[in-house]
Amino acid sequence: MSAIKRLRPLPALLAAGLLAAACSGSDGGKWVGDYVTVNDFEAVRGWSDASALTRDHAHSGQYATYVDPGREYGITYDLPLGEASVHTLKGVAVEAWAYLPSPQAKATLEVQVPLPGEGNRMGFADRLVLAEQVTEGGKWMRVRKEFAFPAGLPAEAHLRIFLWRGGSAETAYLDDLKVKALE
């Protein structure tokens, strides 16, 4: 069994712990802001595909995820919608810190909801183009975008979030990722 298949439960465990903490108050599900996941990529080393981590640049701590001409994708968050939040997700607000060597880098933060079953049918797909918010090269900048999902996505559909190179010849870094539920 490959290391990736053996370690797939990690996102579910992280999400479960975060959801338990988020549900400790009595919000009754009326407010936006339950955390789906938070990751500074420090706790991932040793548990997942550590080759997608680097010490070259980090916004906080020692590690960040990255893409470059030799790496198409950063670390992927992948969890069924029904396990990602205690409430039905109407979307997510994604916030992170991005570092681009120049604003011309084409890397994106992808948010996808593939539908269950065979094939590559998407219930939702959109992206945050990092260069639209990272206006200065060689500097960490905060990026943020809200993604509204269509109604009726099944709980078995997966929420996937990952850094994608997008054909860029330049390295791009992402750190301190926060994903909040839109309800």
C-alpha positions in Angstrom: 0.0 0.0 0.0 1.4 3.4 -0.9 2.3 5.9 1.8 -0.3 8.3 0.4 -3.1 5.8 0.6 -2.1 4.8 4.1 -2.1 8.4 5.3 -5.3 9.7 3.7 -7.2 9.8 7.1 -5.0 12.7 8.3 -7.2 15.5 6.8 -10.3 13.9 8.3 -8.6 13.8 11.7 -7.4 17.4 11.5 -10.9 18.5 10.3 -12.6 16.5 13.1 -10.4 18.2 15.7 -11.0 21.6 14.3 -14.7 21.0 14.0 -14.9 19.9 17.6 -13.2 23.1 18.7 -15.4 25.2 16.4 -18.6 23.6 17.8 -17.8 24.2 21.4 -19.8 27.5 21.4 -23.5 27.8 21.1 -23.8 29.6 17.7 -26.6 27.4 16.6 -25.2 27.4 13.1 -26.3 30.9 12.4 -22.9 32.5 11.8 -20.3 32.2 9.1 -17.0 31.1 10.3 -16.6 27.5 11.3 -13.1 26.5 10.3 -13.0 23.7 7.8 -9.2 23.5 8.1 -6.2 25.6 9.2 -2.7 24.7 8.1 0.7 26.3 8.5 2.3 23.1 7.1 4.4 22.5 10.2 2.4 19.5 11.4 2.2 17.9 7.9 5.9 16.9 7.8 6.1 13.1 8.3 2.4 12.6 7.8 1.9 13.3 4.1 3.7 14.0 0.9 6.5 16.0 2.5 8.1 16.5 -1.0 5.6 19.3 -1.5 7.0 21.2 1.4 10.0 23.5 1.4 12.1 25.4 3.8 13.2 27.9 1.1 10.5 30.3 2.0 7.9 30.2 4.8 5.6 32.9 6.1 5.6 31.4 9.6 7.4 28.5 11.0 9.8 26.5 8.9 7.7 25.1 6.1 5.5 26.2 3.2 4.0 24.3 0.3 5.2 25.2 -3.2 5.0 24.6 -6.9 7.7 25.1 -9.5 8.5 23.9 -13.0 9.2 20.4 -11.6 6.2 20.3 -9.3 2.7 20.9 -10.7 0.7 20.7 -7.4 1.2 21.6 -3.7 -0.2 19.6 -0.9 -3.9 18.8 -1.5 -6.7 19.1 1.1 -9.3 16.5 0.2 -12.3 15.6 2.4 -16.0 14.8 1.7 -18.3 17.8 2.2 -20.3 15.9 4.8 -17.2 15.6 6.9 -15.8 19.1 6.3 -18.3 21.0 8.4 -21.0 20.3 10.9 -23.3 22.4 8.8 -24.2 22.2 5.1 -21.5 24.1 3.3 -22.8 26.8 1.0 -19.2 27.7 0.2 -15.9 28.5 1.7 -13.8 31.6 2.4 -10.1 30.8 1.8 -7.3 33.0 3.2 -3.6 32.3 3.0 -0.2 34.0 2.5 1.4 33.8 -0.9 4.9 34.5 -2.1 5.6 35.0 -5.8 9.0 36.0 -7.1 7.2 38.4 -9.5 3.5 39.3 -10.0 3.7 37.6 -13.4 3.8 34.1 -11.8 0.7 32.2 -12.9 0.1 30.0 -9.9 -3.4 29.6 -8.5 -5.1 28.3 -5.4 -7.7 25.9 -6.7 -11.0 25.0 -5.0 -12.9 22.1 -6.5 -15.8 19.8 -5.6 -15.6 16.7 -7.7 -18.9 14.7 -7.7 -18.9 11.1 -6.5 -18.8 8.3 -9.0 -16.8 7.6 -12.1 -15.4 10.3 -14.3 -14.2 13.7 -13.6 -17.5 15.5 -13.2 -17.2 18.7 -11.2 -20.0 20.1 -9.0 -17.9 23.2 -8.5 -14.5 24.5 -9.7 -13.0 28.0 -9.3 -9.6 29.5 -8.4 -7.9 32.3 -6.7 -5.3 33.8 -9.2 -2.5 34.7 -6.8 -1.0 37.4 -9.0 -4.3 39.3 -8.9 -3.7 39.9 -5.2 0.0 39.6 -4.9 1.0 42.9 -6.4 4.6 42.9 -5.3 7.1 40.2 -6.2 9.5 38.8 -3.5 7.1 39.7 -0.7 4.6 37.6 1.3 1.1 39.0 0.8 -2.3 37.9 2.2 -4.7 36.5 -0.4 -8.4 35.9 0.2 -11.5 34.8 -1.8 -15.0 33.5 -1.1 -16.3 30.6 -3.1 -20.1 30.1 -3.2 -21.1 26.5 -4.0 -24.2 25.6 -6.0 -27.1 24.2 -4.0 -27.6 20.5 -3.8 -24.0 19.2 -3.7 -24.1 15.7 -2.2 -22.3 15.1 1.1 -20.2 12.5 -0.6 -18.7 15.1 -3.0 -15.2 16.0 -1.9 -13.8 19.5 -1.1 -10.4 19.8 -2.7 -8.0 22.7 -2.2 -4.5 22.9 -3.6 -1.8 25.2 -5.0 -1.4 24.7 -8.8 1.5 25.8 -10.9 -0.7 26.6 -13.9 2.1 26.5 -16.4 4.2 29.1 -14.6 8.0 28.9 -15.0 8.3 30.6 -11.6 8.2 29.1 -8.1 5.2 30.0 -6.0 4.8 29.5 -2.3 1.7 29.3 0.0 1.6 29.2 3.8 -0.8 29.7 6.7 -3.9 28.5 4.9 -7.3 29.0 6.6 -10.6 27.8 5.2 -13.9 28.9 6.8 -17.3 27.6 6.1 -19.9 29.9 4.4 -23.3 28.9 5.8 
